[in-house]
Amino acid sequence: MSRSKMTLLLLAAAVSLAVIVVESRLVPYSRAPQYGEMVEAAAAMRAATRAVGERRLALGLGIDPVTDPNGTGFIGVEYSGMTTSLGELAAKRTTT
C-alpha cells in the first residue's frame, strides 16, 4: 500500500473515531420506557418457543434443521390440516 493511501486510511479512521466520540456525547443513552415489559415479553417468548419444541419432540414430530434451523418448532410439515407450503420459507423463518 502506498504512503498516500495509508495516510488517507489513517485519516479516515481518525475522523470516524472522532464522529463516534462526538455522537456519543451529543446523544444521551436512555432506555425505552417499556424496557422492563420488553424484557419480560422476550422471556415469555423464549419459554413458549421452548415449550413448543419440547412438545413436538414429545409427540415424536421432531424439528427439521433444514426448514427450521433456529429450532423453534413453529415450522412443521409442508402440508397438513393446518399448514401449506404457500409463502416463502425465509419469510416463515423471519416470522418465527
N, CA, C and O atoms as CSV, one atom per row, in Angstrom:
chain,resi,resn,atom,element,x,y,z
A,1,MET,N,N,0.864,-1.172,0.000
A,1,MET,CA,C,0.000,0.000,0.000
A,1,MET,C,C,0.905,1.227,0.000
A,1,MET,O,O,1.882,1.310,0.744
A,2,SER,N,N,0.546,2.169,-0.854
A,2,SER,CA,C,1.369,3.376,-0.957
A,2,SER,C,C,1.213,4.248,0.282
A,2,SER,O,O,0.251,4.112,1.037
A,3,ARG,N,N,2.164,5.136,0.474
A,3,ARG,CA,C,2.174,6.014,1.645
A,3,ARG,C,C,0.957,6.926,1.658
A,3,ARG,O,O,0.378,7.167,2.717
A,4,SER,N,N,0.557,7.439,0.488
A,4,SER,CA,C,-0.594,8.351,0.429
A,4,SER,C,C,-1.896,7.611,0.761
A,4,SER,O,O,-2.772,8.172,1.420
A,5,LYS,N,N,-2.030,6.369,0.313
A,5,LYS,CA,C,-3.223,5.584,0.635
A,5,LYS,C,C,-3.273,5.269,2.122
A,5,LYS,O,O,-4.339,5.311,2.737
A,6,MET,N,N,-2.115,4.953,2.698
A,6,MET,CA,C,-2.062,4.665,4.126
A,6,MET,C,C,-2.427,5.915,4.927
A,6,MET,O,O,-3.129,5.822,5.933
A,7,THR,N,N,-1.958,7.069,4.491
A,7,THR,CA,C,-2.278,8.329,5.168
A,7,THR,C,C,-3.775,8.601,5.099
A,7,THR,O,O,-4.377,9.002,6.095
A,8,LEU,N,N,-4.377,8.389,3.944
A,8,LEU,CA,C,-5.818,8.592,3.791
A,8,LEU,C,C,-6.608,7.619,4.652
A,8,LEU,O,O,-7.621,7.988,5.247
A,9,LEU,N,N,-6.152,6.394,4.717
A,9,LEU,CA,C,-6.820,5.388,5.540
A,9,LEU,C,C,-6.770,5.770,7.023
A,9,LEU,O,O,-7.774,5.675,7.729
A,10,LEU,N,N,-5.608,6.198,7.482
A,10,LEU,CA,C,-5.475,6.610,8.874
A,10,LEU,C,C,-6.300,7.859,9.165
A,10,LEU,O,O,-6.885,7.981,10.241
A,11,LEU,N,N,-6.347,8.781,8.218
A,11,LEU,CA,C,-7.161,9.987,8.378
A,11,LEU,C,C,-8.639,9.628,8.453
A,11,LEU,O,O,-9.364,10.173,9.286
A,12,ALA,N,N,-9.093,8.722,7.600
A,12,ALA,CA,C,-10.494,8.279,7.627
A,12,ALA,C,C,-10.815,7.595,8.945
A,12,ALA,O,O,-11.899,7.791,9.494
A,13,ALA,N,N,-9.894,6.798,9.459
A,13,ALA,CA,C,-10.106,6.125,10.738
A,13,ALA,C,C,-10.195,7.147,11.868
A,13,ALA,O,O,-11.038,7.015,12.756
A,14,ALA,N,N,-9.342,8.155,11.843
A,14,ALA,CA,C,-9.352,9.184,12.884
A,14,ALA,C,C,-10.646,9.986,12.838
A,14,ALA,O,O,-11.224,10.287,13.882
A,15,VAL,N,N,-11.104,10.332,11.645
A,15,VAL,CA,C,-12.353,11.079,11.501
A,15,VAL,C,C,-13.522,10.223,11.980
A,15,VAL,O,O,-14.413,10.723,12.668
A,16,SER,N,N,-13.528,8.963,11.631
A,16,SER,CA,C,-14.598,8.067,12.070
A,16,SER,C,C,-14.640,7.971,13.589
A,16,SER,O,O,-15.714,8.040,14.187
A,17,LEU,N,N,-13.498,7.814,14.205
A,17,LEU,CA,C,-13.425,7.745,15.657
A,17,LEU,C,C,-13.915,9.040,16.295
A,17,LEU,O,O,-14.635,9.012,17.294
A,18,ALA,N,N,-13.522,10.180,15.713
A,18,ALA,CA,C,-13.966,11.474,16.231
A,18,ALA,C,C,-15.477,11.610,16.135
A,18,ALA,O,O,-16.107,12.117,17.062
A,19,VAL,N,N,-16.069,11.169,15.033
A,19,VAL,CA,C,-17.519,11.242,14.866
A,19,VAL,C,C,-18.219,10.369,15.906
A,19,VAL,O,O,-19.229,10.777,16.479
A,20,ILE,N,N,-17.696,9.191,16.147
A,20,ILE,CA,C,-18.288,8.300,17.150
A,20,ILE,C,C,-18.235,8.933,18.532
A,20,ILE,O,O,-19.219,8.890,19.270
A,21,VAL,N,N,-17.107,9.516,18.888
A,21,VAL,CA,C,-16.961,10.144,20.201
A,21,VAL,C,C,-17.920,11.323,20.340
A,21,VAL,O,O,-18.604,11.452,21.355
A,22,VAL,N,N,-17.970,12.181,19.326
A,22,VAL,CA,C,-18.858,13.352,19.380
A,22,VAL,C,C,-20.315,12.910,19.458
A,22,VAL,O,O,-21.088,13.450,20.249
A,23,GLU,N,N,-20.690,11.934,18.642
A,23,GLU,CA,C,-22.077,11.455,18.643
A,23,GLU,C,C,-22.453,10.888,20.008
A,23,GLU,O,O,-23.561,11.123,20.491
A,24,SER,N,N,-21.548,10.149,20.631
A,24,SER,CA,C,-21.859,9.555,21.925
A,24,SER,C,C,-22.011,10.619,23.012
A,24,SER,O,O,-22.703,10.393,24.006
A,25,ARG,N,N,-21.378,11.762,22.833
A,25,ARG,CA,C,-21.503,12.848,23.807
A,25,ARG,C,C,-22.771,13.673,23.568
A,25,ARG,O,O,-23.365,14.186,24.516
A,26,LEU,N,N,-23.181,13.798,22.314
A,26,LEU,CA,C,-24.330,14.641,21.978
A,26,LEU,C,C,-25.672,13.943,22.159
A,26,LEU,O,O,-26.669,14.583,22.494
A,27,VAL,N,N,-25.697,12.627,21.938
A,27,VAL,CA,C,-26.951,11.882,22.010
A,27,VAL,C,C,-26.931,11.034,23.276
A,27,VAL,O,O,-26.252,10.009,23.325
A,28,PRO,N,N,-27.665,11.451,24.293
A,28,PRO,CA,C,-27.642,10.682,25.544
A,28,PRO,C,C,-28.331,9.328,25.373
A,28,PRO,O,O,-29.318,9.198,24.649
A,29,TYR,N,N,-27.785,8.330,26.056
A,29,TYR,CA,C,-28.363,6.993,26.032
A,29,TYR,C,C,-29.502,6.931,27.037
A,29,TYR,O,O,-29.362,7.360,28.182
A,30,SER,N,N,-30.616,6.398,26.600
A,30,SER,CA,C,-31.716,6.180,27.546
A,30,SER,C,C,-32.490,4.942,27.108
A,30,SER,O,O,-32.653,4.677,25.917
A,31,ARG,N,N,-32.954,4.207,28.082
A,31,ARG,CA,C,-33.762,3.025,27.790
A,31,ARG,C,C,-35.174,3.442,27.461
A,31,ARG,O,O,-35.661,4.474,27.923
A,32,ALA,N,N,-35.822,2.626,26.658
A,32,ALA,CA,C,-37.223,2.872,26.331
A,32,ALA,C,C,-38.053,2.773,27.606
A,32,ALA,O,O,-37.721,1.991,28.497
A,33,PRO,N,N,-39.114,3.545,27.705
A,33,PRO,CA,C,-39.954,3.482,28.904
A,33,PRO,C,C,-40.518,2.082,29.157
A,33,PRO,O,O,-40.788,1.725,30.304
A,34,GLN,N,N,-40.696,1.298,28.115
A,34,GLN,CA,C,-41.263,-0.042,28.238
A,34,GLN,C,C,-40.184,-1.120,28.318
A,34,GLN,O,O,-40.470,-2.292,28.073
A,35,TYR,N,N,-38.959,-0.748,28.654
A,35,TYR,CA,C,-37.845,-1.698,28.639
A,35,TYR,C,C,-38.145,-2.953,29.472
A,35,TYR,O,O,-37.947,-4.072,28.999
A,36,GLY,N,N,-38.610,-2.772,30.679
A,36,GLY,CA,C,-38.905,-3.919,31.544
A,36,GLY,C,C,-39.943,-4.835,30.939
A,36,GLY,O,O,-39.815,-6.058,30.985
A,37,GLU,N,N,-40.972,-4.232,30.372
A,37,GLU,CA,C,-42.035,-5.022,29.725
A,37,GLU,C,C,-41.491,-5.779,28.514
A,37,GLU,O,O,-41.889,-6.914,28.253
A,38,MET,N,N,-40.578,-5.142,27.778
A,38,MET,CA,C,-39.987,-5.779,26.608
A,38,MET,C,C,-39.124,-6.976,27.008
A,38,MET,O,O,-39.131,-8.002,26.329
A,39,VAL,N,N,-38.387,-6.846,28.103
A,39,VAL,CA,C,-37.563,-7.951,28.593
A,39,VAL,C,C,-38.457,-9.109,29.034
A,39,VAL,O,O,-38.158,-10.269,28.753
A,40,GLU,N,N,-39.555,-8.794,29.725
A,40,GLU,CA,C,-40.497,-9.841,30.138
A,40,GLU,C,C,-41.108,-10.540,28.928
A,40,GLU,O,O,-41.269,-11.761,28.931
A,41,ALA,N,N,-41.445,-9.779,27.900
A,41,ALA,CA,C,-42.030,-10.363,26.688
A,41,ALA,C,C,-41.029,-11.293,26.002
A,41,ALA,O,O,-41.402,-12.361,25.517
A,42,ALA,N,N,-39.779,-10.891,25.963
A,42,ALA,CA,C,-38.748,-11.735,25.348
A,42,ALA,C,C,-38.587,-13.039,26.126
A,42,ALA,O,O,-38.437,-14.107,25.533
A,43,ALA,N,N,-38.619,-12.949,27.447
A,43,ALA,CA,C,-38.503,-14.152,28.276
A,43,ALA,C,C,-39.709,-15.070,28.070
A,43,ALA,O,O,-39.561,-16.291,28.004
A,44,ALA,N,N,-40.899,-14.479,27.970
A,44,ALA,CA,C,-42.108,-15.278,27.736
A,44,ALA,C,C,-42.040,-15.963,26.373
A,44,ALA,O,O,-42.444,-17.118,26.240
A,45,MET,N,N,-41.536,-15.266,25.370
A,45,MET,CA,C,-41.419,-15.848,24.036
A,45,MET,C,C,-40.408,-16.997,24.036
A,45,MET,O,O,-40.639,-18.033,23.413
A,46,ARG,N,N,-39.288,-16.808,24.736
A,46,ARG,CA,C,-38.301,-17.884,24.846
A,46,ARG,C,C,-38.919,-19.119,25.491
A,46,ARG,O,O,-38.710,-20.239,25.026
A,47,ALA,N,N,-39.680,-18.912,26.561
A,47,ALA,CA,C,-40.319,-20.040,27.257
A,47,ALA,C,C,-41.346,-20.722,26.353
A,47,ALA,O,O,-41.430,-21.950,26.329
A,48,ALA,N,N,-42.123,-19.937,25.613
A,48,ALA,CA,C,-43.131,-20.505,24.714
A,48,ALA,C,C,-42.473,-21.295,23.591
A,48,ALA,O,O,-42.930,-22.384,23.241
A,49,THR,N,N,-41.409,-20.751,23.031
A,49,THR,CA,C,-40.695,-21.447,21.960
A,49,THR,C,C,-40.133,-22.765,22.471
A,49,THR,O,O,-40.222,-23.788,21.793
A,50,ARG,N,N,-39.554,-22.738,23.666
A,50,ARG,CA,C,-39.013,-23.959,24.262
A,50,ARG,C,C,-40.129,-24.979,24.474
A,50,ARG,O,O,-39.939,-26.165,24.201
A,51,ALA,N,N,-41.292,-24.533,24.959
A,51,ALA,CA,C,-42.418,-25.440,25.213
A,51,ALA,C,C,-42.916,-26.077,23.916
A,51,ALA,O,O,-43.217,-27.270,23.882
A,52,VAL,N,N,-43.001,-25.283,22.853
A,52,VAL,CA,C,-43.454,-25.823,21.565
A,52,VAL,C,C,-42.462,-26.874,21.069
A,52,VAL,O,O,-42.860,-27.958,20.643
A,53,GLY,N,N,-41.175,-26.548,21.126
A,53,GLY,CA,C,-40.158,-27.501,20.684
A,53,GLY,C,C,-40.184,-28.788,21.484
A,53,GLY,O,O,-40.105,-29.880,20.920
A,54,GLU,N,N,-40.294,-28.659,22.807
A,54,GLU,CA,C,-40.342,-29.844,23.657
A,54,GLU,C,C,-41.580,-30.694,23.368
A,54,GLU,O,O,-41.512,-31.923,23.371
A,55,ARG,N,N,-42.705,-30.031,23.121
A,55,ARG,CA,C,-43.946,-30.767,22.830
A,55,ARG,C,C,-43.832,-31.504,21.506
A,55,ARG,O,O,-44.256,-32.655,21.397
A,56,ARG,N,N,-43.261,-30.849,20.496
A,56,ARG,CA,C,-43.076,-31.515,19.200
A,56,ARG,C,C,-42.221,-32.763,19.371
A,56,ARG,O,O,-42.525,-33.815,18.808
A,57,LEU,N,N,-41.151,-32.642,20.147
A,57,LEU,CA,C,-40.267,-33.788,20.363
A,57,LEU,C,C,-40.985,-34.884,21.143
A,57,LEU,O,O,-40.813,-36.068,20.853
A,58,ALA,N,N,-41.795,-34.492,22.141
A,58,ALA,CA,C,-42.541,-35.473,22.936
A,58,ALA,C,C,-43.546,-36.234,22.077
A,58,ALA,O,O,-43.820,-37.409,22.323
A,59,LEU,N,N,-44.093,-35.559,21.069
A,59,LEU,CA,C,-45.049,-36.209,20.169
A,59,LEU,C,C,-44.356,-36.987,19.055
A,59,LEU,O,O,-45.014,-37.625,18.232
A,60,GLY,N,N,-43.032,-36.930,19.033
A,60,GLY,CA,C,-42.277,-37.643,18.004
A,60,GLY,C,C,-42.266,-36.942,16.665
A,60,GLY,O,O,-41.962,-37.562,15.645
A,61,LEU,N,N,-42.592,-35.659,16.649
A,61,LEU,CA,C,-42.637,-34.924,15.390
A,61,LEU,C,C,-41.276,-34.400,14.967
A,61,LEU,O,O,-41.032,-34.222,13.774
A,62,GLY,N,N,-40.399,-34.152,15.903
A,62,GLY,CA,C,-39.062,-33.669,15.586
A,62,GLY,C,C,-39.073,-32.263,15.015
A,62,GLY,O,O,-40.125,-31.691,14.728
A,63,ILE,N,N,-37.885,-31.731,14.860
A,63,ILE,CA,C,-37.700,-30.399,14.287
A,63,ILE,C,C,-36.688,-30.547,13.160
A,63,ILE,O,O,-35.556,-30.977,13.381
A,64,ASP,N,N,-37.102,-30.191,11.958
A,64,ASP,CA,C,-36.247,-30.325,10.781
A,64,ASP,C,C,-35.217,-29.197,10.778
A,64,ASP,O,O,-35.597,-28.031,10.669
A,65,PRO,N,N,-33.920,-29.509,10.895
A,65,PRO,CA,C,-32.904,-28.462,10.932
A,65,PRO,C,C,-32.744,-27.720,9.606
A,65,PRO,O,O,-32.156,-26.639,9.572
A,66,VAL,N,N,-33.259,-28.285,8.519
A,66,VAL,CA,C,-33.169,-27.606,7.224
A,66,VAL,C,C,-34.250,-26.538,7.107
A,66,VAL,O,O,-33.955,-25.394,6.763
A,67,THR,N,N,-35.505,-26.904,7.392
A,67,THR,CA,C,-36.589,-25.925,7.271
A,67,THR,C,C,-36.707,-25.037,8.496
A,67,THR,O,O,-37.224,-23.923,8.403
A,68,ASP,N,N,-36.234,-25.511,9.643
A,68,ASP,CA,C,-36.335,-24.737,10.888
A,68,ASP,C,C,-34.969,-24.710,11.586
A,68,ASP,O,O,-34.810,-25.281,12.665
A,69,PRO,N,N,-33.978,-24.040,10.961
A,69,PRO,CA,C,-32.626,-24.066,11.511
A,69,PRO,C,C,-32.504,-23.399,12.882
A,69,PRO,O,O,-31.542,-23.651,13.608
A,70,ASN,N,N,-33.465,-22.559,13.239
A,70,ASN,CA,C,-33.435,-21.917,14.554
A,70,ASN,C,C,-34.034,-22.803,15.635
A,70,ASN,O,O,-33.995,-22.461,16.817
A,71,GLY,N,N,-34.590,-23.944,15.231
A,71,GLY,CA,C,-35.123,-24.904,16.180
A,71,GLY,C,C,-36.333,-24.410,16.953
A,71,GLY,O,O,-36.532,-24.798,18.104
A,72,THR,N,N,-37.144,-23.559,16.335
A,72,THR,CA,C,-38.311,-23.010,17.026
A,72,THR,C,C,-39.428,-24.021,17.195
A,72,THR,O,O,-40.183,-23.958,18.165
A,73,GLY,N,N,-39.541,-24.951,16.263
A,73,GLY,CA,C,-40.650,-25.888,16.303
A,73,GLY,C,C,-41.909,-25.314,15.681
A,73,GLY,O,O,-42.938,-25.987,15.627
A,74,PHE,N,N,-41.837,-24.081,15.212
A,74,PHE,CA,C,-43.009,-23.431,14.630
A,74,PHE,C,C,-43.180,-23.737,13.148
A,74,PHE,O,O,-44.249,-23.485,12.591
A,75,ILE,N,N,-42.161,-24.271,12.502
A,75,ILE,CA,C,-42.255,-24.614,11.087
A,75,ILE,C,C,-42.358,-26.120,10.994
A,75,ILE,O,O,-41.418,-26.845,11.317
A,76,GLY,N,N,-43.512,-26.578,10.549
A,76,GLY,CA,C,-43.770,-28.017,10.515
A,76,GLY,C,C,-43.716,-28.575,9.119
A,76,GLY,O,O,-42.977,-28.089,8.263
A,77,VAL,N,N,-44.509,-29.601,8.900
A,77,VAL,CA,C,-44.549,-30.264,7.596
A,77,VAL,C,C,-45.123,-29.321,6.554
A,77,VAL,O,O,-45.826,-28.364,6.880
A,78,GLU,N,N,-44.818,-29.602,5.310
A,78,GLU,CA,C,-45.238,-28.710,4.228
A,78,GLU,C,C,-46.754,-28.658,4.092
A,78,GLU,O,O,-47.320,-27.575,3.947
A,79,TYR,N,N,-47.415,-29.797,4.136
A,79,TYR,CA,C,-48.872,-29.850,4.015
A,79,TYR,C,C,-49.468,-30.642,5.175
A,79,TYR,O,O,-48.986,-31.724,5.511
A,80,SER,N,N,-50.498,-30.104,5.772
A,80,SER,CA,C,-51.256,-30.818,6.796
A,80,SER,C,C,-52.619,-30.133,6.892
A,80,SER,O,O,-52.956,-29.283,6.067
A,81,GLY,N,N,-53.388,-30.507,7.896
A,81,GLY,CA,C,-54.678,-29.854,8.103
A,81,GLY,C,C,-54.545,-28.395,8.485
A,81,GLY,O,O,-55.491,-27.622,8.338
A,82,MET,N,N,-53.362,-28.010,8.979
A,82,MET,CA,C,-53.148,-26.628,9.410
A,82,MET,C,C,-52.133,-25.872,8.579
A,82,MET,O,O,-52.093,-24.643,8.642
A,83,THR,N,N,-51.323,-26.550,7.815
A,83,THR,CA,C,-50.224,-25.881,7.125
A,83,THR,C,C,-50.271,-26.104,5.630
A,83,THR,O,O,-50.856,-27.069,5.140
A,84,THR,N,N,-49.638,-25.184,4.915
A,84,THR,CA,C,-49.440,-25.323,3.476
A,84,THR,C,C,-48.051,-24.833,3.157
A,84,THR,O,O,-47.361,-24.289,4.019
A,85,SER,N,N,-47.644,-25.025,1.929
A,85,SER,CA,C,-46.329,-24.536,1.527
A,85,SER,C,C,-46.419,-23.113,0.976
A,85,SER,O,O,-45.418,-22.558,0.523
A,86,LEU,N,N,-47.615,-22.524,1.012
A,86,LEU,CA,C,-47.760,-21.167,0.490
A,86,LEU,C,C,-46.857,-20.208,1.263
A,86,LEU,O,O,-46.756,-20.283,2.487
A,87,GLY,N,N,-46.215,-19.321,0.543
A,87,GLY,CA,C,-45.326,-18.358,1.167
A,87,GLY,C,C,-43.884,-18.825,1.113
A,87,GLY,O,O,-43.592,-20.011,0.957
A,88,GLU,N,N,-43.003,-17.866,1.247
A,88,GLU,CA,C,-41.574,-18.161,1.210
A,88,GLU,C,C,-41.106,-18.712,2.555
A,88,GLU,O,O,-41.489,-18.205,3.610
A,89,LEU,N,N,-40.282,-19.743,2.509
A,89,LEU,CA,C,-39.764,-20.335,3.732
A,89,LEU,C,C,-38.958,-19.312,4.529
A,89,LEU,O,O,-39.026,-19.291,5.758
A,90,ALA,N,N,-38.195,-18.461,3.836
A,90,ALA,CA,C,-37.417,-17.428,4.535
A,90,ALA,C,C,-38.331,-16.478,5.295
A,90,ALA,O,O,-37.980,-16.043,6.392
A,91,ALA,N,N,-39.482,-16.148,4.746
A,91,ALA,CA,C,-40.432,-15.279,5.440
A,91,ALA,C,C,-41.003,-15.970,6.656
A,91,ALA,O,O,-41.226,-15.338,7.689
A,92,LYS,N,N,-41.241,-17.267,6.542
A,92,LYS,CA,C,-41.760,-18.027,7.696
A,92,LYS,C,C,-40.724,-18.063,8.812
A,92,LYS,O,O,-41.067,-17.944,9.989
A,93,ARG,N,N,-39.444,-18.230,8.439
A,93,ARG,CA,C,-38.393,-18.227,9.450
A,93,ARG,C,C,-38.326,-16.870,10.139
A,93,ARG,O,O,-38.171,-16.790,11.357
A,94,THR,N,N,-38.441,-15.813,9.358
A,94,THR,CA,C,-38.398,-14.465,9.931
A,94,THR,C,C,-39.550,-14.259,10.893
A,94,THR,O,O,-39.374,-13.656,11.952
A,95,THR,N,N,-40.714,-14.746,10.541
A,95,THR,CA,C,-41.877,-14.602,11.394
A,95,THR,C,C,-41.693,-15.329,12.723
A,95,THR,O,O,-42.092,-14.826,13.773
A,96,THR,N,N,-41.082,-16.523,12.673
A,96,THR,CA,C,-40.877,-17.262,13.921
A,96,THR,C,C,-39.847,-16.587,14.762
A,96,THR,O,O,-39.535,-17.060,15.855
